[in-house]
Protein backbone atom coordinates (compact mmCIF):
# COMPACT_ATOMS: atom_id res chain seq x y z
CA UNK A 1 0.00 0.00 0.00
CA UNK A 2 2.77 2.34 0.87
CA UNK A 3 4.55 1.43 -2.33
CA UNK A 4 1.49 2.28 -4.44
CA UNK A 5 1.13 5.69 -2.75
CA UNK A 6 4.79 6.42 -3.42
CA UNK A 7 4.36 5.51 -7.09
CA UNK A 8 1.28 7.75 -7.44
CA UNK A 9 3.07 10.62 -5.69
CA UNK A 10 6.14 10.22 -7.93
CA UNK A 11 3.93 10.16 -11.05
CA UNK A 12 2.18 13.36 -9.94
CA UNK A 13 5.54 15.00 -9.36
CA UNK A 14 6.59 14.06 -12.90
CA UNK A 15 3.45 15.62 -14.42
CA UNK A 16 3.96 18.74 -12.30
CA UNK A 17 7.49 19.09 -13.58
CA UNK A 18 6.30 18.76 -17.18
CA UNK A 19 3.64 21.42 -16.63
CA UNK A 20 6.16 23.77 -15.06
CA UNK A 21 8.57 23.16 -17.91
CA UNK A 22 5.88 23.90 -20.54
CA UNK A 23 4.80 27.09 -18.78
CA UNK A 24 8.40 28.20 -18.56
CA UNK A 25 8.94 27.59 -22.29
CA UNK A 26 5.82 29.55 -23.22
CA UNK A 27 6.78 32.43 -20.94
CA UNK A 28 10.29 32.48 -22.36
CA UNK A 29 9.04 32.55 -25.94
CA UNK A 30 6.65 35.42 -25.10
CA UNK A 31 9.39 37.50 -23.49
CA UNK A 32 11.76 36.81 -26.39
CA UNK A 33 9.14 37.97 -28.89
CA UNK A 34 8.48 41.14 -26.90
CA UNK A 35 12.19 41.94 -26.66
CA UNK A 36 12.57 41.39 -30.39
CA UNK A 37 9.79 43.89 -31.15
CA UNK A 38 11.28 46.45 -28.77
CA UNK A 39 14.79 46.11 -30.15
CA UNK A 40 13.67 46.08 -33.77
CA UNK A 41 14.95 49.20 -35.64
CA UNK A 42 12.29 51.90 -35.89
CA UNK A 43 12.92 52.29 -39.63
CA UNK A 44 11.56 48.80 -40.27
CA UNK A 45 8.33 49.39 -38.36
CA UNK A 46 5.46 50.88 -40.36
CA UNK A 47 4.23 54.33 -39.27
CA UNK A 48 0.48 54.57 -38.99
CA UNK A 49 -1.30 57.51 -40.70
CA UNK A 50 -2.30 58.94 -37.30
CA UNK A 51 1.33 58.88 -36.18
CA UNK A 52 2.38 60.65 -39.38
CA UNK A 53 -0.17 63.37 -38.71
CA UNK A 54 1.17 63.78 -35.18
CA UNK A 55 4.72 64.15 -36.53
CA UNK A 56 3.65 66.74 -39.12
CA UNK A 57 1.66 68.62 -36.48
CA UNK A 58 4.65 68.64 -34.15
CA UNK A 59 6.96 69.92 -36.90
CA UNK A 60 4.55 72.74 -37.72
CA UNK A 61 4.25 73.68 -34.06
CA UNK A 62 8.04 73.81 -33.79
CA UNK A 63 8.22 76.12 -36.82
CA UNK A 64 5.57 78.42 -35.37
CA UNK A 65 7.34 78.47 -32.00
CA UNK A 66 10.60 79.40 -33.73
CA UNK A 67 8.80 82.20 -35.56
CA UNK A 68 7.29 83.51 -32.32
CA UNK A 69 10.74 83.40 -30.69
CA UNK A 70 12.36 85.32 -33.53
CA UNK A 71 9.61 87.94 -33.51
CA UNK A 72 9.79 88.28 -29.72
CA UNK A 73 13.54 88.76 -29.91
CA UNK A 74 13.14 91.34 -32.65
CA UNK A 75 10.53 93.20 -30.62
CA UNK A 76 12.83 93.11 -27.59
CA UNK A 77 15.48 94.83 -29.68
CA UNK A 78 12.95 97.45 -30.79
CA UNK A 79 11.98 98.18 -27.19
CA UNK A 80 15.55 98.30 -25.96
CA UNK A 81 16.48 100.78 -28.68
CA UNK A 82 13.34 102.93 -28.55
CA UNK A 83 15.25 106.21 -28.29
CA UNK A 84 17.72 105.15 -30.97
CA UNK A 85 14.93 104.08 -33.30
CA UNK A 86 13.02 107.32 -32.79
CA UNK A 87 16.18 109.26 -33.54
CA UNK A 88 16.76 107.18 -36.66
CA UNK A 89 13.21 107.83 -37.90
CA UNK A 90 13.66 111.59 -37.52
CA UNK A 91 17.25 111.84 -38.73
CA UNK A 92 16.69 111.01 -42.41
CA UNK A 93 14.10 113.74 -43.14
CA UNK A 94 16.20 116.27 -41.22
CA UNK A 95 19.21 115.39 -43.38
CA UNK A 96 17.05 115.92 -46.45
CA UNK A 97 15.97 119.35 -45.23
CA UNK A 98 19.57 120.35 -44.55
CA UNK A 99 20.61 119.24 -48.03
CA UNK A 100 17.92 121.33 -49.72
CA UNK A 101 18.75 124.39 -47.62
CA UNK A 102 22.45 124.06 -48.40
CA UNK A 103 21.67 124.08 -52.13
CA UNK A 104 19.69 127.27 -51.75
CA UNK A 105 22.20 128.99 -49.44
CA UNK A 106 25.12 128.12 -51.73
CA UNK A 107 23.34 129.72 -54.70
CA UNK A 108 23.49 126.45 -56.63
CA UNK A 109 20.01 126.86 -58.08
CA UNK A 110 19.99 127.54 -61.79
CA UNK A 111 17.09 129.98 -61.64
CA UNK A 112 14.43 131.31 -59.21
CA UNK A 113 12.00 128.63 -60.36
CA UNK A 114 14.36 125.83 -59.28
CA UNK A 115 15.01 127.61 -55.99
CA UNK A 116 11.27 127.84 -55.39
CA UNK A 117 10.94 124.10 -56.14
CA UNK A 118 13.61 123.29 -53.51
CA UNK A 119 11.82 125.48 -50.98
CA UNK A 120 8.56 123.66 -51.72
CA UNK A 121 10.23 120.25 -51.24
CA UNK A 122 11.71 121.43 -47.94
CA UNK A 123 8.28 122.65 -46.83
CA UNK A 124 6.58 119.35 -47.72
CA UNK A 125 9.21 117.33 -45.88
CA UNK A 126 8.89 119.59 -42.85
CA UNK A 127 5.15 118.90 -42.69
CA UNK A 128 5.72 115.14 -42.93
CA UNK A 129 8.38 115.32 -40.24
CA UNK A 130 6.04 117.32 -38.02
CA UNK A 131 3.38 114.64 -38.49
CA UNK A 132 5.77 111.90 -37.32
CA UNK A 133 6.76 113.95 -34.27
CA UNK A 134 3.10 114.56 -33.43
CA UNK A 135 2.35 110.83 -33.61
CA UNK A 136 5.21 110.01 -31.25
CA UNK A 137 4.20 112.76 -28.83
CA UNK A 138 0.55 111.69 -28.90
CA UNK A 139 1.41 108.09 -27.97
CA UNK A 140 3.84 109.32 -25.30
CA UNK A 141 1.13 111.51 -23.76
CA UNK A 142 -1.29 108.59 -23.73
CA UNK A 143 1.30 106.39 -22.03
CA UNK A 144 2.04 108.99 -19.34
CA UNK A 145 -1.60 109.89 -18.76
CA UNK A 146 -1.42 113.43 -20.10
CA UNK A 147 -4.04 112.55 -22.70
CA UNK A 148 -6.91 110.50 -21.31
CA UNK A 149 -8.58 107.64 -23.12
CA UNK A 150 -12.35 107.32 -23.36
CA UNK A 151 -12.70 103.71 -22.21
CA UNK A 152 -16.24 102.47 -22.75
CA UNK A 153 -17.96 99.10 -23.32
CA UNK A 154 -18.31 98.61 -27.06
CA UNK A 155 -19.65 95.82 -29.22
CA UNK A 156 -16.69 93.95 -30.72
CA UNK A 157 -18.83 92.97 -33.71
CA UNK A 158 -19.52 96.62 -34.53
CA UNK A 159 -15.87 97.61 -34.09
CA UNK A 160 -14.57 94.85 -36.37
CA UNK A 161 -17.23 95.59 -38.97
CA UNK A 162 -16.23 99.27 -39.01
CA UNK A 163 -12.56 98.35 -39.40
CA UNK A 164 -13.42 96.02 -42.28
CA UNK A 165 -15.49 98.71 -44.01
CA UNK A 166 -12.54 101.10 -43.82
CA UNK A 167 -9.87 98.68 -45.08
CA UNK A 168 -11.40 96.07 -47.39
CA UNK A 169 -11.01 98.25 -50.50
CA UNK A 170 -7.27 98.54 -49.84
CA UNK A 171 -7.02 94.74 -49.80
CA UNK A 172 -9.22 94.34 -52.88
CA UNK A 173 -7.11 96.82 -54.84
CA UNK A 174 -4.12 94.53 -54.22
CA UNK A 175 -6.15 91.35 -54.88
CA UNK A 176 -5.72 90.06 -51.33
CA UNK A 177 -8.62 87.97 -49.98
CA UNK A 178 -9.71 89.66 -46.75
CA UNK A 179 -12.19 88.01 -44.37
CA UNK A 180 -13.52 88.96 -40.94
CA UNK A 181 -15.16 86.33 -38.75
CA UNK A 182 -17.48 88.37 -36.55
CA UNK A 183 -18.03 87.24 -32.94
CA UNK A 184 -21.30 87.01 -31.06
CA UNK A 185 -23.25 90.26 -31.20
CA UNK A 186 -23.45 90.59 -27.40
CA UNK A 187 -19.68 90.35 -26.86
CA UNK A 188 -18.39 93.68 -25.56
CA UNK A 189 -14.89 94.95 -24.85
CA UNK A 190 -13.68 97.93 -22.83
CA UNK A 191 -11.74 100.15 -25.24
CA UNK A 192 -11.35 103.63 -26.59
CA UNK A 193 -13.13 102.89 -29.86
CA UNK A 194 -11.23 105.49 -31.90
CA UNK A 195 -7.79 104.27 -30.84
CA UNK A 196 -8.73 100.59 -30.98
CA UNK A 197 -9.91 100.91 -34.57
CA UNK A 198 -6.85 102.98 -35.44
CA UNK A 199 -4.53 100.26 -34.13
CA UNK A 200 -6.26 97.57 -36.20
CA UNK A 201 -6.24 99.77 -39.30
CA UNK A 202 -2.55 100.51 -38.83
CA UNK A 203 -1.71 96.81 -38.53
CA UNK A 204 -3.77 95.87 -41.59
CA UNK A 205 -2.32 98.68 -43.72
CA UNK A 206 1.22 97.81 -42.63
CA UNK A 207 0.71 94.13 -43.50
CA UNK A 208 -0.80 94.90 -46.91
CA UNK A 209 2.10 97.22 -47.72
CA UNK A 210 4.65 94.44 -47.09
CA UNK A 211 3.07 91.35 -48.64
CA UNK A 212 2.94 90.43 -52.31
CA UNK A 213 0.29 87.72 -52.08
CA UNK A 214 -1.72 85.83 -49.51
CA UNK A 215 -4.84 86.01 -47.38
CA UNK A 216 -5.77 88.24 -44.45
CA UNK A 217 -8.10 87.07 -41.71
CA UNK A 218 -9.51 88.66 -38.56
CA UNK A 219 -11.12 86.50 -35.88
CA UNK A 220 -11.66 86.61 -32.14
CA UNK A 221 -12.13 84.41 -29.10
CA UNK A 222 -12.83 84.92 -25.41
CA UNK A 223 -10.30 83.71 -22.89
CA UNK A 224 -11.25 80.68 -20.81
CA UNK A 225 -9.06 81.70 -17.87
CA UNK A 226 -9.63 85.44 -17.42
CA UNK A 227 -11.80 88.34 -18.55
CA UNK A 228 -9.98 89.08 -21.78
CA UNK A 229 -10.80 88.80 -25.47
CA UNK A 230 -8.28 87.82 -28.14
CA UNK A 231 -8.53 89.46 -31.55
CA UNK A 232 -6.36 87.69 -34.12
CA UNK A 233 -4.98 89.17 -37.31
CA UNK A 234 -3.59 86.37 -39.51
CA UNK A 235 -1.38 87.51 -42.38
CA UNK A 236 1.50 86.08 -44.47
CA UNK A 237 4.77 85.99 -42.55
CA UNK A 238 6.41 88.69 -44.66
CA UNK A 239 3.68 91.09 -43.50
CA UNK A 240 4.96 91.06 -39.93
CA UNK A 241 7.66 93.30 -38.51
CA UNK A 242 10.66 93.15 -40.84
CA UNK A 243 12.95 96.17 -40.62
CA UNK A 244 16.59 96.97 -41.17
CA UNK A 245 18.86 97.14 -38.11
CA UNK A 246 19.49 100.56 -36.62
CA UNK A 247 22.83 102.15 -37.46
CA UNK A 248 22.98 105.80 -36.43
CA UNK A 249 26.64 106.24 -37.36
CA UNK A 250 26.99 104.60 -40.75
CA UNK A 251 26.78 106.92 -43.74
CA UNK A 252 24.20 104.63 -45.36
CA UNK A 253 21.55 106.42 -43.33
CA UNK A 254 22.40 109.73 -44.98
CA UNK A 255 19.82 110.78 -47.54
CA UNK A 256 21.17 111.74 -50.94
CA UNK A 257 20.36 115.24 -52.06
CA UNK A 258 18.52 114.06 -55.16
CA UNK A 259 16.79 111.10 -53.48
CA UNK A 260 13.05 111.32 -52.98
CA UNK A 261 12.29 110.45 -49.36
CA UNK A 262 9.44 108.34 -48.11
CA UNK A 263 9.06 109.88 -44.68
CA UNK A 264 7.18 107.32 -42.62
CA UNK A 265 7.60 104.88 -39.76
CA UNK A 266 9.10 101.49 -40.48
CA UNK A 267 6.97 98.41 -39.58
CA UNK A 268 8.82 97.84 -36.31
CA UNK A 269 8.22 101.38 -35.11
CA UNK A 270 4.53 101.16 -36.05
CA UNK A 271 4.23 97.88 -34.15
CA UNK A 272 5.82 99.40 -31.07
CA UNK A 273 3.53 102.45 -31.10
CA UNK A 274 0.43 100.28 -31.54
CA UNK A 275 1.59 98.00 -28.74
CA UNK A 276 2.01 101.01 -26.46
CA UNK A 277 -1.52 102.26 -27.22
CA UNK A 278 -3.07 98.88 -26.44
CA UNK A 279 -1.03 98.66 -23.26
CA UNK A 280 -2.55 101.95 -22.05
CA UNK A 281 -6.01 100.40 -22.64
CA UNK A 282 -5.09 97.46 -20.42
CA UNK A 283 -4.39 95.15 -23.34
CA UNK A 284 -1.42 93.89 -25.31
CA UNK A 285 -0.14 93.25 -28.81
CA UNK A 286 2.13 90.31 -29.53
CA UNK A 287 3.07 87.74 -32.14
CA UNK A 288 2.01 84.22 -31.22
CA UNK A 289 2.36 80.78 -32.86
CA UNK A 290 -0.27 80.02 -35.47
CA UNK A 291 -2.66 77.45 -34.05
CA UNK A 292 -3.74 75.72 -37.28
CA UNK A 293 -1.68 72.84 -38.66
CA UNK A 294 -2.48 73.00 -42.37
CA UNK A 295 0.08 73.44 -45.13
CA UNK A 296 -1.17 76.99 -45.69
CA UNK A 297 -0.62 77.83 -42.01
CA UNK A 298 3.14 77.32 -42.41
CA UNK A 299 3.30 80.57 -44.37
CA UNK A 300 1.09 82.53 -41.97
CA UNK A 301 1.80 84.54 -38.83
CA UNK A 302 -0.61 85.65 -36.14
CA UNK A 303 -0.83 89.03 -34.44
CA UNK A 304 -2.76 88.72 -31.19
CA UNK A 305 -4.52 91.69 -29.63
CA UNK A 306 -5.55 91.13 -26.02
CA UNK A 307 -8.22 93.48 -24.71
CA UNK A 308 -10.38 93.51 -21.53
CA UNK A 309 -13.86 92.04 -21.84
CA UNK A 310 -16.86 93.89 -20.44
CA UNK A 311 -18.66 91.83 -17.82
CA UNK A 312 -22.09 93.18 -16.93
PEMOKA-V914582 format. One record per helix or strand. SS is the DSSP state (A for helix, B for strand). FROM is the first residue (numbers start at 1). LEN is the number of residues. Records with the same first field share a line. If there is no record, write none. Layout:
SS = FROM-LEN ; FROM-LEN
//
This chain:
A = 2-38 ; 42-3 ; 49-32 ; 82-24 ; 112-32 ; 156-18 ; 193-18 ; 237-3 ; 251-3 ; 267-14 ; 296-4
B = 152-4 ; 178-3 ; 188-4 ; 216-7 ; 228-9 ; 284-5 ; 300-10
//
